[in-house]
Amino acid sequence: MMLNKELVNYNDKLYWVYRKIRESSIVNGKVNDVKELWMCDIVLKQKIQENDILIFLREIPDAEYVV
């Protein structure tokens, strides 16, 4: 099975990219509110030329085998 998701390895954890948006699209001080609304675990900032992009990530938990 092939996943059609962009994956990111950050701090030895695996995440999938939920959304990427320009930082200017969010009101100052409301990034955490958006992160919680979208149920994301972490937000990273990436600078692309003159624009700051916020990358909202959801963690992919380790698989556990339960008997």
C-alpha positions in Angstrom: 0.0 0.0 0.0 1.3 3.4 -0.9 0.7 6.5 1.2 0.1 9.7 -0.6 1.4 11.9 2.3 4.5 14.0 2.8 6.5 12.7 5.7 8.9 14.5 8.0 11.4 13.0 10.4 11.9 15.5 13.2 13.6 14.8 16.6 13.6 11.1 15.9 9.9 11.0 15.4 7.9 10.5 12.2 5.2 13.1 11.2 3.0 13.6 8.3 2.3 17.0 6.9 -1.3 18.0 7.6 -1.1 21.5 6.1 1.3 24.2 4.9 0.3 27.8 5.0 1.9 31.2 4.9 2.5 32.6 8.4 0.9 35.9 7.3 -2.4 33.9 6.9 -2.7 33.5 10.7 -3.4 36.3 13.1 -0.4 37.1 15.4 -0.5 34.9 18.5 -3.1 32.4 17.1 -0.8 29.7 15.7 -1.3 27.5 18.8 -5.1 27.9 18.5 -4.9 26.7 14.8 -2.6 23.8 15.8 -5.2 22.7 18.4 -8.1 23.1 16.0 -6.4 21.0 13.4 -5.3 18.5 16.1 -1.6 18.8 15.1 1.2 17.8 17.4 3.8 20.3 16.2 4.3 23.3 14.0 7.5 24.1 12.2 8.5 27.3 10.4 10.2 27.1 7.0 11.6 30.2 5.2 11.2 30.0 1.5 12.7 33.1 -0.1 10.9 36.0 1.5 8.0 34.0 2.9 7.7 32.2 6.2 5.7 29.0 5.8 4.1 27.2 8.8 4.1 23.4 8.5 1.5 21.7 10.7 2.4 18.1 11.5 0.7 15.1 13.0 2.8 12.5 14.6 2.7 8.9 13.3 2.9 6.8 16.5 5.0 3.7 16.7 3.1 0.6 15.8 2.4 -1.7 18.8 1.4 -5.3 18.7 -1.2 -6.1 21.4 -2.1 -9.6 22.1 
